[in-house]
Amino acid sequence: MKIYDDKHIKNIVFVGAHNSGKTTLAETMLFEAGLLNRRGAVESGNTVSDYHEIEHQKGYSVFATPLHTEWRNYKINIIDTPGLDDFIGEIISSIRVADTLVTVLSAQQGVEVGTEIIWSYIDKYRKPSLFVINQIDHPSAKFEESFKSIKSLVGNNAIKVQYPLVINGSQCIVDVLKMKMYKFSAEGGKPEKLEIPKDQKETAAYLHNELVEKAAENDEELMELFFDKGTLNEDEMRKGIKTGMLNHELFPVFCMSALNDMGSGRLMGFIDNVVPSAADLEPEQSTEGKDIFPKKEKPVALFVFKTVHQPNLGQLTFFKVKRGEVKANDKLVNSRNGETETLNQLFIMDGKERKPVNKLSLGDIGATLKLKFTETNDTLSEPGHEVEIKPIQYPQPRYRKAISAVNTKDEEKLSEALKKIHSQDPTVVVSYSKEGKQLIVACQGELQLAIIEWMLNNIYGIEVNFEKPKIAFRETIQRSSTANYRHKKQSGGAGQFAQVHMKIEPWQEGMPEPEGFSIRGKEEVDLPWGGKLIFYNCIVGGAIDQRYLPSIMKGILEVMEDGPLTGSYIRDVRVMVYDGKMHPVDSNDISFKIAGAHAFREAFLNANPKLLEPTLELTVKVPEDMVGNIMTDLQSRRSIIKGVDSTENYQILKCIAPEAELFGYSTDLRSLTQGRATFKSSFSSYQPVPTNIQNELVKKGGLAKTEV
C-alpha cells in the first residue's frame, strides 16, 4: 500500500443528524475511488461502515467507523459517525482527530436538532468545516431553505460553492468555484461537464464574486490582489478558502445526492485540493501546555482516540500519528502509566476489514491489536521522548440506572463487561453506590442504555435487570440536645460498665467554640461521605479515663454510618462529651463504644433531625419558543430558577434541582422539545428535604426503599 506524507493525507469526519446520509456518502466515495465494485445500502445492511450486528438490527449508526479511500494521489481517511446524540462520545472522539469536518444535511430537513448539538462541539474545537446538502434529487428537497438554516447556524461565513439545478428532468450541479455545470444521468456517476446555461450565468457570477470576496478576506496578500485585479484565479481562491477554513471563519457549502452518486467525485476533488491536511493544523497541546509540533523527523507520538473490544480478537486500538513515523514492532511508552507497549501489527481499517501495513506516516490514522496497558485518551511515545497529549473532554452522563445480573453468578462477569464498554465509550460511567448497595451505569440516554443492554446480552452473554437508582440522602440535626446512657452488663466473669453524658449541636463552618465547657481536646473528622464530625473532650475531674474517648467516638461514627431516620449517613454534627462514670474493673473499650453510640443516637433523635437531599446545578439550553413549558416543568420538579441567559435563538436556564426529581429528565426533555433542548448537570449541595417528603421517606423504613 502506498505511503503518503502528511501533506497528502486528509482526515475527514462525517457528522450530521440521523438519516442525513453520512454512511451512504462514505460508501459512495469508496465506490467512486474504485475500492468497491458494488455499493452497499444501509437498508440492506451491507455497507462497509455500518458493519456491526446491532447497527444492522437498528438501521442506524451506533459506532464511529474509520475507513479510507485514495483519490488522485491523496489519501482520504474517513470516519463515519452516528447521528444520534446518545452516541456523542463516538462523535467527539472523531472530531478530536479530524483535519476537516464534513457536516451532512438532508435537503429535506436542513439543519436539525442533531446538527445543532454536534455543531456546538465542532465550534468548541474550531476545526475546519464544510457542509454538504445531501439528497438534492429528493422530491421534497429544499436547497435554499437548507442553506438558510446553515447561515442561521454559523452566520454569514457559510458560502455556496455549488447549487442544484434540474434541466429537462436531469439533475445538474452548478459549481461557482470552477464556474462549470455538471450534468448527471439517472444512474449518477461521472457527470457531463458543461458551460453554465445563459439563464444561470448572472446568478453563478454573483455567487462566484461572493466566494472570491470571502476567500480574499482571509489573507492580506489575496486582499491586495483582489483590490488590484477585481478578482482571483482558481488557485488563489483555493488558498483563501483554505485559510478561511483553518481560521474557522469560512464554511463552504456543497450539494449532492450520495444515494444516486451525484457530486461525490467533485467533493473528493475539493478535499484533495483545498481542505486542510494534517500538516496545516495548529500543533497539538501537551497536558503541560507545550506545543507538540507535527514533524516527521521528530520522535514518534501517537494519540489513542478509540478502543474497540471484539470477541475472538481482543482489543483493537485506533490512533492518529501526531509526531514522527510509526513502524510495526516499535516499542512505545504509555505516558499515563509508564508501561511499554509493542505495536506488533499496524493496520489501515475499512470497517471490519484490517489491511496490514509496515508503517504509518505523520498525520495518518491507523490501528493495532492487543495492547495491554493502553486505553482511549492515552499517548504512546518514543522512549526517552515521552509526551502526554491533552485528553478528550467527554460530556457528563445525563441518564442513570442501577444494573444487576439476573443470575447472581454473573456479577463479576458483569463488572468486567462494563469495564470494557466504558473503555469503548468513556461517556458510559460505571460506579458502585455503597449506600444504595447498587451498581450504577450512567450514560447519555435511553438509546445508549439499550445498546449497553444489547451488548451485555449478545456479546457477553449476561442477562441484566435495570432499576431506579436510590438517592444518597444525608441526615443532620437542627438544634442542640443532651443525652446520657449507662451501659451495664453482668455475666458470670468480668462485666461491662460505662456511662456517657454528651451534648450535640449542628455544626457549621466558622462557628465559635461551644460555651460552658472546659475543652480539654478537640478532633475534627472529615467524613468520607462529606461534612464533618467535631468531637470535643470536655471531661473534668477524671470522670472518664482519657483512653476511653476514642472508643466513644468510634461508637458515634458507627451510628453516623447508619442514621436513625432512613439509614443514611449523618453529617455536620459536633459532640461535647462532658461527663460520665467508669468502673475500675468492668469498664473497657467496648463498653464505652456502646454507651457512646446509644447516647449519640438518643441525642440525635431529640435534636430535631433533618433529612438532606442532593441537589444538582442544572443548565438547560432551550429554544426561545419553548422556554415557558420547560420552566413550568422545572418548577414542578421543585427546581429553583437562578437565572436566564440568551444566546442566538436559545435561552439558557440555570437552576438548582433535587436529584430525586430528575430521574428520566433526559427523556422527558427530549419529548417536551422534540429533541431540540439539551442540558448538563453537576452536583451542587445537600439541602433540607421538605417536611412532607421527609415524613414519607421515614415511613418507608430507610434507604433501601428511598428510590428516585
C-alpha positions in Angstrom: 0.0 0.0 0.0 1.3 3.4 -1.0 2.6 5.6 1.9 1.5 9.2 1.8 3.1 12.1 3.6 1.2 14.5 5.9 0.5 17.0 3.1 -1.3 14.3 1.1 -3.3 12.8 3.9 -6.7 14.3 4.6 -8.6 13.1 7.7 -12.3 13.8 7.2 -15.0 13.1 9.7 -18.7 12.9 8.5 -21.1 14.3 11.1 -24.7 15.3 11.0 -28.2 14.3 12.1 -29.7 10.9 11.9 -30.8 9.9 8.4 -28.8 12.7 6.7 -26.9 10.2 4.6 -23.4 10.1 6.1 -23.0 6.3 5.7 -24.3 6.4 2.1 -21.9 9.2 1.3 -18.9 7.2 2.7 -20.0 4.2 0.7 -20.3 6.2 -2.5 -16.8 7.8 -2.0 -15.2 4.3 -1.7 -17.1 3.2 -4.8 -16.1 6.3 -6.8 -12.4 5.7 -5.9 -12.7 2.1 -7.2 -12.2 0.4 -3.8 -15.6 -1.2 -4.1 -17.1 -3.0 -7.1 -20.6 -2.6 -5.8 -22.1 -0.1 -3.4 -23.9 -1.4 -0.3 -27.0 0.1 1.2 -27.9 0.9 4.8 -31.3 -0.8 4.3 -29.6 -4.0 3.1 -27.1 -4.0 6.0 -24.1 -4.4 3.7 -22.3 -1.1 3.8 -18.6 -1.0 4.7 -19.2 1.4 7.6 -22.3 0.1 9.5 -21.0 -3.5 9.9 -21.9 -4.3 13.5 -24.8 -6.6 14.1 -26.6 -4.1 16.3 -26.4 -1.5 13.5 -28.0 -3.9 11.1 -30.8 -4.5 13.6 -31.4 -0.9 14.4 -30.9 0.5 10.9 -28.6 3.4 12.0 -25.0 4.0 13.0 -24.1 3.3 16.6 -20.3 3.4 16.4 -17.8 5.7 14.6 -16.2 3.7 11.9 -12.8 4.6 10.3 -12.5 4.0 6.5 -10.1 5.2 3.8 -10.0 5.9 0.1 -7.5 7.2 -2.3 -8.3 9.9 -4.9 -5.8 11.5 -7.3 -2.6 11.0 -5.3 -4.3 11.8 -2.0 -5.3 9.5 0.8 -8.6 10.4 2.4 -9.2 8.9 5.8 -12.9 9.0 6.6 -14.6 8.5 9.9 -18.4 7.9 9.6 -20.1 8.9 12.9 -23.5 8.2 14.4 -26.2 10.9 14.1 -27.9 10.4 17.4 -26.6 12.5 20.3 -26.9 9.5 22.7 -23.6 8.4 21.0 -21.9 11.8 21.3 -18.8 10.1 22.7 -18.2 8.4 19.4 -18.7 11.8 17.6 -16.5 13.8 19.9 -13.5 11.4 19.8 -13.7 11.5 15.9 -13.9 15.3 15.9 -10.8 15.4 18.0 -8.6 13.7 15.4 -10.3 15.3 12.3 -8.4 17.7 10.0 -11.8 18.7 8.5 -15.4 18.2 9.5 -17.9 17.5 6.8 -21.4 18.2 8.2 -24.0 16.4 6.1 -27.6 17.7 5.9 -30.7 16.3 4.4 -32.0 18.7 1.7 -35.5 17.9 3.1 -34.8 18.9 6.7 -31.8 21.3 6.6 -30.2 21.9 10.0 -31.8 19.6 12.5 -31.5 19.2 16.3 -28.7 16.7 15.9 -26.8 19.1 13.7 -27.1 21.9 16.2 -25.9 19.7 19.1 -22.9 18.4 17.1 -22.0 21.8 15.8 -21.6 23.1 19.4 -18.7 20.6 19.7 -17.2 21.5 16.3 -17.3 25.1 17.2 -15.6 24.4 20.5 -12.7 22.7 18.8 -12.7 25.3 15.9 -11.9 22.7 13.3 -12.0 23.4 9.6 -15.5 22.6 8.4 -17.6 22.4 5.3 -21.3 21.5 4.7 -22.9 19.1 2.3 -26.6 19.4 1.5 -27.5 15.9 0.5 -30.5 14.3 -1.2 -30.9 17.2 -3.6 -32.8 14.9 -6.0 -35.5 14.0 -3.5 -39.0 15.3 -4.4 -39.2 17.2 -1.1 -35.7 18.7 -1.3 -35.5 22.4 -0.3 -31.9 23.5 -1.1 -32.4 27.2 -0.4 -34.2 26.7 2.9 -31.4 24.2 3.9 -28.8 26.8 3.0 -30.6 29.5 5.1 -30.6 27.1 8.0 -26.8 26.7 7.7 -26.4 30.5 7.8 -28.6 30.6 10.9 -26.3 28.1 12.5 -22.9 29.5 11.5 -23.6 33.1 10.3 -22.7 34.8 7.0 -19.4 32.9 6.7 -21.4 30.0 5.2 -20.8 30.4 1.4 -22.2 28.4 -1.6 -19.7 26.6 -3.7 -22.4 24.8 -5.5 -26.2 24.9 -6.0 -28.5 22.3 -7.7 -30.4 22.7 -10.9 -32.8 20.5 -12.8 -32.8 20.8 -16.6 -35.2 18.8 -18.7 -35.5 16.3 -15.9 -31.8 15.8 -15.5 -30.1 16.6 -12.2 -27.4 19.2 -12.5 -25.0 21.0 -10.1 -23.6 24.4 -10.8 -20.1 24.9 -9.4 -19.3 28.6 -8.8 -15.6 27.9 -7.9 -14.9 26.2 -11.2 -17.7 28.1 -13.0 -18.9 24.9 -14.6 -22.1 22.9 -14.6 -22.1 19.1 -14.0 -25.0 17.2 -15.6 -25.7 13.7 -14.3 -27.5 10.8 -15.9 -30.2 9.0 -13.9 -27.6 6.4 -12.8 -25.3 9.1 -11.4 -21.5 8.5 -11.6 -19.3 10.6 -13.8 -21.1 13.7 -14.9 -21.0 15.6 -18.2 -19.1 18.9 -17.7 -20.8 21.8 -19.4 -20.9 25.5 -19.6 -23.2 27.3 -17.2 -26.5 28.0 -19.0 -27.2 31.6 -20.0 -30.2 31.9 -17.7 -27.9 30.9 -14.8 -24.8 33.0 -15.6 -25.9 36.0 -13.6 -26.7 34.0 -10.5 -23.5 32.0 -10.9 -21.4 35.1 -11.4 -22.9 36.8 -8.3 -22.2 33.7 -6.2 -18.7 33.4 -7.7 -17.9 37.0 -6.8 -19.2 36.4 -3.3 -16.9 33.4 -3.0 -14.0 35.4 -4.3 -14.6 38.2 -1.7 -14.8 35.6 1.1 -11.6 33.9 0.0 -9.8 37.3 -0.2 -10.9 38.3 3.3 -8.8 35.7 4.9 -5.4 36.7 3.5 -3.8 40.1 3.3 -1.9 39.3 0.2 -5.0 38.0 -1.5 -6.9 41.0 -0.5 -4.4 43.3 -2.2 -4.6 41.1 -5.3 -8.3 41.3 -5.2 -8.2 45.1 -5.0 -5.7 45.3 -7.9 -7.4 42.8 -10.2 -11.0 42.8 -9.0 -11.0 39.0 -8.9 -8.9 36.0 -8.0 -7.9 33.0 -10.1 -8.9 29.5 -9.1 -5.6 28.7 -7.3 -5.8 32.0 -5.4 -9.4 31.2 -4.4 -8.3 27.8 -3.1 -5.6 29.4 -1.0 -8.1 31.9 0.5 -10.8 29.3 1.1 -8.3 27.0 2.9 -7.0 29.9 5.1 -10.6 30.8 6.0 -11.4 27.2 6.9 -8.3 27.0 9.0 -9.4 30.1 10.8 -12.8 28.6 11.3 -14.2 31.7 9.5 -15.3 30.2 6.2 -17.7 27.3 5.7 -18.0 26.1 2.0 -21.4 24.6 1.1 -21.7 21.8 -1.4 -24.7 19.8 -2.7 -25.1 16.2 -3.9 -27.1 13.0 -4.0 -25.0 10.4 -2.2 -27.6 7.7 -2.8 -27.5 8.2 -6.6 -23.8 9.1 -6.8 -24.2 12.6 -7.9 -21.4 15.1 -6.8 -19.2 12.8 -4.7 -16.3 13.0 -7.1 -16.3 16.8 -7.1 -16.4 16.8 -3.3 -13.4 14.4 -3.2 -11.5 16.7 -5.6 -12.2 19.7 -3.3 -11.0 17.6 -0.3 -7.8 16.8 -2.1 -7.0 20.3 -3.5 -8.4 22.7 -0.9 -9.3 21.4 2.6 -6.6 21.5 5.2 -4.4 18.4 5.7 -2.7 17.2 8.9 0.3 19.3 8.0 -1.7 22.5 8.0 -3.2 22.3 11.5 -2.1 24.0 14.7 0.3 22.0 16.9 -1.2 19.7 19.5 -1.0 20.8 23.1 0.5 18.6 25.8 -1.1 18.4 29.3 1.6 20.8 30.4 0.5 23.3 27.8 3.5 22.8 25.5 3.3 22.7 21.7 3.7 19.3 20.0 4.8 20.2 16.5 3.8 17.7 13.7 7.3 16.9 12.4 8.1 13.7 10.6 11.7 13.7 11.8 10.7 14.1 15.4 10.4 11.1 17.9 7.1 9.3 17.3 3.9 10.2 19.3 0.5 8.6 18.8 -2.8 9.7 20.3 -5.3 7.0 21.0 -8.9 8.2 20.2 -10.9 5.0 20.1 -10.9 1.5 21.6 -12.9 -1.5 20.4 -13.2 -4.9 22.2 -14.1 -7.6 19.6 -15.0 -11.2 20.5 -12.3 -13.7 19.5 -10.0 -10.9 18.5 -9.4 -8.8 21.6 -8.7 -5.1 22.0 -8.4 -3.0 18.8 -6.8 0.4 19.4 -7.2 3.3 17.0 -4.7 6.1 16.9 -3.6 9.2 15.0 0.2 9.7 14.4 0.8 13.2 15.9 4.6 13.2 15.5 7.2 11.1 13.7 6.6 7.9 11.8 5.5 4.6 13.4 6.6 1.2 12.3 5.5 -2.3 13.0 7.2 -3.8 16.1 8.0 -0.3 17.5 8.2 -0.2 21.3 6.4 2.9 22.7 5.8 4.2 26.2 2.4 5.0 27.6 2.7 8.4 29.1 -0.1 7.8 31.6 1.2 4.8 33.3 4.8 4.4 32.1 4.2 1.0 30.6 6.0 -0.1 27.4 3.8 -1.4 24.6 4.9 -3.3 21.5 3.0 -2.5 18.3 3.3 -5.9 16.8 1.0 -5.1 13.9 -0.2 -2.0 12.2 -3.5 -1.7 10.2 -5.4 0.6 8.0 -9.1 -0.1 8.8 -12.0 -0.1 6.4 -15.0 -1.1 8.6 -14.3 -4.6 9.9 -11.5 -5.2 7.3 -7.9 -4.9 8.5 -5.3 -4.1 6.0 -1.8 -4.7 7.3 0.9 -2.0 6.7 4.5 -1.8 7.8 4.5 1.8 8.8 2.2 4.9 9.1 3.3 8.4 8.5 2.7 11.6 10.4 -0.9 12.6 10.2 -2.2 9.2 9.3 -4.9 7.2 11.2 -4.4 3.5 11.9 -4.9 0.7 14.4 -3.1 -2.0 16.3 -4.1 -5.1 18.2 -3.8 -6.4 21.8 -2.2 -3.6 23.6 -2.2 -4.5 27.3 -2.0 -1.2 29.1 -3.5 1.4 26.8 -6.9 3.0 26.7 -8.7 5.8 24.8 -7.1 9.2 25.5 -3.6 7.7 26.1 -0.5 8.9 24.3 2.2 6.5 23.2 5.6 8.0 22.5 9.2 7.0 21.9 11.2 6.0 25.0 13.1 9.0 26.3 10.9 11.4 24.5 7.6 10.9 26.4 4.9 13.4 25.9 1.2 13.4 27.0 -1.3 15.0 24.6 -4.3 16.8 26.2 -7.1 14.2 26.5 -10.6 14.4 25.0 -13.1 16.0 27.4 -16.3 14.0 27.3 -19.7 15.3 28.5 -21.1 14.2 31.8 -23.7 11.4 31.8 -27.4 12.5 31.7 -29.1 9.2 32.5 -28.6 6.8 35.3 -29.8 3.3 36.1 -29.0 0.7 38.7 -27.9 -2.5 37.0 -27.6 -6.1 38.2 -27.2 -9.5 36.7 -30.3 -11.7 36.6 -28.0 -14.6 37.6 -26.0 -13.6 40.7 -23.2 -15.8 39.5 -22.7 -13.4 36.6 -22.0 -10.3 38.9 -18.2 -10.5 38.5 -18.6 -11.1 34.8 -20.9 -8.1 34.6 -18.3 -5.8 36.2 -15.7 -6.9 33.7 -18.0 -6.4 30.7 -19.0 -2.9 31.9 -15.3 -2.0 32.2 -14.8 -3.0 28.5 -17.9 -1.0 27.5 -16.6 2.1 29.3 -13.2 1.5 27.6 -15.0 1.6 24.2 -17.1 4.7 25.1 -15.9 6.8 28.1 -19.3 8.6 28.2 -20.5 5.3 29.8 -19.6 5.7 33.5 -19.9 2.8 36.0 -19.8 3.3 39.7 -20.9 1.5 42.9 -23.2 3.1 45.4 -22.1 1.9 48.8 -25.2 3.5 50.4 -27.7 2.0 48.0 -25.7 -1.2 47.5 -26.2 -0.8 43.8 -24.0 -0.9 40.7 -24.8 2.3 38.7 -24.4 2.7 35.0 -24.6 6.3 33.8 -24.8 7.3 30.1 -26.3 9.8 27.7 -29.8 8.5 27.3 -32.2 5.6 26.8 -30.9 4.7 23.3 -27.4 4.3 24.6 -28.6 2.3 27.6 -30.5 0.0 25.1 -27.2 -0.6 23.2 -25.4 -1.4 26.5 -28.1 -3.9 27.3 -27.8 -5.5 23.9 -24.0 -5.8 24.1 -24.3 -7.4 27.6 -26.9 -9.9 26.3 -25.4 -10.7 22.9 -21.7 -10.2 23.2 -21.0 -11.0 26.8 -23.9 -13.4 27.4 -25.2 -11.6 30.5 -28.9 -11.0 31.2 -29.4 -7.9 33.3 -32.1 -6.0 35.2 -32.3 -2.2 35.4 -34.0 -0.3 38.1 -34.1 3.3 39.5 -31.0 4.3 41.5 -31.5 5.0 45.1 -30.9 8.6 46.3 -27.9 9.2 48.6 -29.7 11.2 51.3 -27.9 12.6 54.4 -29.1 13.2 57.9 -28.3 16.0 60.2 -29.8 18.0 63.2 -31.3 21.4 63.6 -30.9 22.2 67.3 -28.9 21.1 70.3 -29.7 18.2 72.5 -28.2 16.4 75.5 -28.4 12.7 76.5 -26.7 10.2 78.7 -26.6 6.5 78.6 -25.4 3.9 81.1 -24.3 0.6 79.7 -24.1 -2.2 82.3 -23.8 -5.9 81.7 -23.0 -8.6 84.2 -22.5 -12.2 83.0 -20.5 -14.5 85.1 -16.9 -13.2 84.9 -15.9 -9.7 84.1 -18.8 -7.4 83.4 -19.2 -4.3 81.2 -19.8 -0.8 82.5 -19.8 2.7 81.0 -21.8 5.9 81.4 -21.5 8.8 78.9 -23.0 12.3 79.0 -22.9 14.3 75.9 -24.3 17.3 74.2 -24.7 17.6 70.4 -25.2 20.6 68.2 -25.5 21.3 64.4 -22.0 22.2 63.1 -21.3 25.0 60.6 -18.0 26.2 59.2 -16.7 29.2 61.2 -19.0 28.8 64.2 -17.5 29.8 67.6 -16.3 27.1 70.1 -19.0 25.8 72.5 -19.6 27.8 75.6 -20.0 26.5 79.2 -17.5 23.6 78.8 -13.9 23.1 79.8 -12.4 21.9 76.5 -9.5 19.5 77.0 -9.2 18.3 73.5 -10.7 18.6 70.0 -10.8 16.3 67.0 -12.1 17.2 63.5 -13.1 14.3 61.4 -13.6 14.9 57.6 -16.3 12.3 56.9 -15.8 10.2 53.7 -19.3 11.0 52.6 -19.0 14.7 53.1 -19.4 17.1 56.0 -17.7 16.8 59.4 -17.8 15.4 62.9 -16.3 17.7 65.5 -15.5 15.8 68.7 -14.7 17.6 72.0 -13.3 16.1 75.1 -14.8 18.2 77.9 -14.2 15.7 80.8 -13.1 17.2 84.1 -12.1 15.5 87.3 -11.2 12.2 85.6 -14.8 11.1 85.3 -13.9 9.1 82.2 -10.3 8.0 81.6 -8.7 9.6 78.6 -8.1 6.2 76.9 -11.8 5.6 76.5 -12.6 8.7 74.5 -11.5 7.1 71.1 -14.0 4.3 71.8 -16.8 6.8 72.4 -16.0 8.5 69.2 -15.9 5.1 67.4 -19.4 4.4 68.7 -20.6 7.8 67.4 -19.1 7.2 64.0 -20.8 3.8 63.7 -24.2 5.5 64.3 -23.3 8.2 61.7 -22.9 5.5 59.1 -26.4 4.3 59.7 -28.6 7.3 60.6 -31.7 6.7 62.7 -34.1 8.3 60.2 -33.5 6.4 57.0 -30.2 4.6 57.4 -28.4 7.4 55.5 -25.1 8.9 56.5 -25.1 11.6 59.2 -23.1 14.8 58.7 -22.2 18.2 60.2 -22.6 17.5 63.9 -20.4 18.5 66.9 -20.3 16.5 70.1 -19.2 17.5 73.5 -18.6 14.6 75.9 -18.7 16.3 79.3 -19.3 13.7 82.0 -19.7 10.1 82.8 -18.7 7.2 85.0 -16.5 4.2 84.8 -15.7 1.1 86.9 -12.2 0.2 87.9 -12.8 -3.5 86.8 -15.7 -3.6 84.4 -15.1 -0.6 82.2 -13.4 -1.3 78.8 -13.3 0.0 75.3 -16.3 -2.0 74.1 -18.4 -0.7 77.0 -17.7 3.0 76.1 -18.2 2.4 72.4 -21.7 1.0 73.2 -22.5 3.8 75.6 -21.3 6.5 73.2 -23.3 5.0 70.4 -26.6 4.9 72.4 -26.1 8.3 73.9 -25.5 9.8 70.5 -28.5 8.1 68.9 -30.8 9.3 71.7 -29.4 12.9 71.5 -29.7 12.9 67.7 -33.4 11.9 67.7 -34.1 14.7 70.2 -32.3 17.3 68.2 -35.0 17.9 65.5 -33.3 15.6 63.0 -33.5 16.7 59.3 -33.1 14.7 56.1 -30.9 16.3 53.4 -31.1 15.5 49.7 -28.5 16.0 47.0 -29.3 18.9 44.6 -27.8 19.5 41.2 -26.8 22.6 39.4 -28.8 22.2 36.2 -28.2 24.2 32.9 -30.8 23.8 30.2 -30.4 25.2 26.7 -33.8 25.5 25.1 -35.2 27.3 22.0 -36.8 30.6 22.8 -40.3 29.5 21.8 -40.2 26.6 24.3 -39.0 28.3 27.4 -42.4 28.6 29.1 -43.1 24.8 29.0 -39.6 24.0 30.3 -39.8 26.4 33.2 -43.2 25.0 34.2 -41.8 21.5 34.1 -38.7 22.5 36.1 -40.9 24.2 38.8 -43.0 21.0 39.0 -39.7 19.2 39.9 -39.1 21.5 42.9 -36.4 23.4 41.0 -35.3 26.9 41.8 -34.6 29.1 38.7 -31.4 31.1 39.4 -31.1 32.9 36.1 -31.8 33.1 32.4 -29.2 33.9 29.7 -29.7 34.4 26.0 -27.6 33.1 23.1 -28.8 33.5 19.5 -32.2 31.7 19.3 -31.8 29.9 22.6 -32.4 30.6 26.3 -30.1 29.1 28.9 -31.9 28.3 32.1 -29.8 28.0 35.2 -31.4 26.3 38.2 -30.9 24.2 41.3 -32.9 20.9 41.2 -33.3 18.0 43.6 -31.6 14.9 42.2 -34.7 12.9 43.2 -36.8 14.8 40.8 -34.5 14.4 37.8 -34.7 10.7 37.1 -35.6 10.3 33.4 -35.2 14.1 32.7 -33.2 13.4 29.6 -36.1 11.5 28.1 -38.7 14.0 29.3 -36.8 17.0 28.0 -36.4 15.3 24.6 -40.2 14.6 24.5 -41.1 18.2 25.5 -38.9 19.9 22.9 -38.8 17.3 20.1 -35.1 16.8 20.9 -34.2 20.5 20.5 -33.1 21.2 24.0 -30.0 20.0 25.8 -28.9 20.0 29.4 -25.9 19.4 31.7 -25.8 18.9 35.4 -23.3 18.7 38.2 -23.5 18.2 42.0 -24.4 21.4 43.9 -25.0 20.7 47.6 -27.2 18.9 50.1 -30.4 20.8 51.0 -33.2 20.1 53.5 -36.0 17.8 52.2 -39.5 19.3 52.6 -41.1 18.1 55.8 -44.0 16.2 54.0 -41.5 14.3 51.8 -39.2 13.6 54.8 -42.2 12.1 56.7 -43.0 9.8 53.7 -39.4 8.7 53.4 -39.1 7.9 57.1 -42.3 5.9 57.0 -40.9 3.8 54.2 -38.3 2.5 56.7 -34.9 3.5 55.4 -32.7 3.9 52.4 -33.5 0.5 51.0 -36.8 1.9 49.8 -35.9 5.5 49.0 -35.6 5.3 45.3 -35.6 8.2 42.9 
